[in-house]
Amino acid sequence: MTDAPQTPALFAPREPIFPRRVTGPFRRLKWWIMGVTLGIYYLLPWLRWDRGPNLPDQAVLADLAGRRFFFFWIEIWPHEFYFIAGLLIMAGLGLFLFTSALGRVWCGYTCPQTVWTDLFILVERWIEGDRNARLRLWKAPWDARKWRLRITKWAVWLLIAVATGGAWVFYFTDAPRLAVDLVTGQAASVAYASIGVLTATTFIFGGFMREQVCNYMCPWPRIQATMMDADTITVAYRDWRGEPRGKHRKGARAAATTGTATAYDTGQANALPKDAATANLGDCIDCMACVNVCPAGIDIRDGQQMECITCALCIDACDEVMDKIGKPRGLIDYLALSDAPRERAGQPPIPVWKHVLRPRTLLYTAMWGAIGLGLMFALFIRSDIELTVSPVRNPTFVTQSDGSIRNIYDVRLRNKSGDDRDFRMSLTADTPLRIDLQGSETLSVNVPADSTKLQRVYVTARPQDPAATRDRTPLRLWVEDTETGDRASSSTTFNGKATP
Amino acid sequence: MTADPNDPKPAKPPVDDVTGIETTGHSWDGIEELNSPLPRWWLWTFYATVIWGIAYTVAYPAWPMIDRATTGILGYSTRAEVAADIAAFEDATAELSAQLARADLTALEPDDPLHRYAVSSGAAVFRTNCSQCHGSGAAGARGYPNLLDDDWLWGGTVEQIAYTVRHGIRNEQDPDARWSQMPAYRDLLTPDEIAQTVEYVVSLSDRPHETAQAAQGAEIFADQCSACHGEAGTGMREMGAPNLTDAIWLYGGDREALTATIANARFGVMPPWGPPRLSEAQVQAVAAYVHQLGGGEASEASDVPAN
């Protein structure tokens, strides 16, 4: 029993990450996206939309109890779920498209995990200070100041988390009424439970788990690996320009700087071959700015990494440094990996549009557009009235005393408009058939607003009619809105008393 | 390798060099098995389930005994839960049922909530009590009338249907049951006479027949049958005598079936379904349900029978 000199660790504790504040165009873009997406999420349920007296006036509402989904002027019934399915397929294809063209832009800019983590880090920075202050605080003993800062931070996080969980439930019922019910303790228990669960997940995922959610819980980073190829524009480090890295000394890179500036003007800065005579060192001064701002805690200079969400903050950080030392921007940049050998060889990169427009992305765009157009088409041709016909097959037909043959149909009439409507029923067939409605002398039936009515319909063939003795006769049941003239129909069959 | 795997009794449990964890001492071609302790969360979860399991069997019915299981100190049973559910449902509908029991079915509009309640609860009553003979679709069978058509032996208004349901047909239990009896003609008529009568009955519904035979049968019909079935064979609802001129035959309309009917007579029986078998509200409900199946007739004042 001798101790081995080196015991490989089977468990690695999380290294805490303290992202430094950074400014730049990508950071500004991320602030804008955060503002817009969170604004939509928190405020959308409060937007009103007048649909008349019989329907809710919430612009976006998933009314689970009433089995309706309202989206501005669109109302989806449960049997039209294919709209939702189509949108989900479009969302999937859209992710494929953006990932194959621009890498993990979804992860870096719009994923809720990224957006809320960003917000939580912002709060953290406001309360505890920037990277160095947070590092010191983390190492400091638990004194009164640390408790005060920590508790303040947690309290603000919790407020955001409660608002996040709270906003979610407003999508499922009338927001102003639910808000009152929530405060007075009269809301449904499922509302409180949903808020509780989402508060907990927001608080824990955004405050404590952060990049671990992406690394260990989310399947998307693994799937995305198969969507990306050498033409995908992604965040990368130009090692041929940066290496060998070394500390910056004023004047040491002077000659190179002059040369680079000229080349930069001609758009060839990044392809500039290093001249060993003018400088031994590359452009990277190893200032660790790219590492310090990274919310995933990685070093982009190590190459493509599974943990990288391509948030582009390292680009902003590096560009800032390059500006300071008088070097061209773009040491860390969005670039296609297939350009690396070309730039290494001193050639200009292929234009971005050539990377983006390739069969794969065109195919994704075509599929995405086709489904989108199909959904739009389906949305515009769908009628306010609909019917489905279930023929009663127990029994298949009834012989009446005069020898005529009657078939019975259960017809569901849907009035999707916001007003009560009178529907008139009729039938078409290539042989004579009569139609009657259960419980009504006329062929007219009133269907209340936004509802389905089950109407039993009798279709009769006289003994001398061909349909009475034919095994099966096709027919079509029609419904017409007496007010607007809208029509809908459904085909079915009539069973006769076939004589052997 | 810290311990000789062939040593039957190592002095101490062997320990793996790399991880510092005990091994089980088993070795397969040099591959050893770590004897890692169970994760603590797993162990505590396991203990918690054991405690839960014991508490559950004490609180709820669990252990099978000779003729029953232990009842558990909470006294819970699924049967009692169902009974409570049924009682709660009956409480909830008590008001509607009481209204329905008193209601005048002829006066109910189709859109009246009470009528809708009657039809939907009547459908349930029908499936439970009537479908055995009349079929789940109410289409009947040979000898069991089809309730979807427009032909009624004893009347098709909603009160007549309710009366039939309440008292039944040709049963001994209810003195108010609808009653009639067709004689068996095999003792009263010769086989030839029966055949002639059959031919006449076939002619009544405009089917191909032998004219001479039917003419002889017409005389027999006038003597023997018209008292109940009517001069023209159109039936008589007071006697439950079917219309012989229409397209509907309860026991079959071919010559063979008609011969059997005339020779042996028919005696269809329906039990009385009024209280105590079904409640008054259930009788009303099933009558309303059957009436709206497709053949129900509109009520006239003179049709209403005394209960």
Interface residues (C-beta under 8 A of the other chain):
Chain A: M1 T2 D3 A4 T7 P8 L10 V392 N394 P395 V398 T399 Q400 S401 D402 G403 R406 I408 Q438 G439 S440 R456 Y458 P463
Chain B: T2 V15 D17 V18 T19 G20 P110 G135 S136 G137 A139 N146 L148 D149 D150 D151 N243 D246 A247 I248 Q292 G294
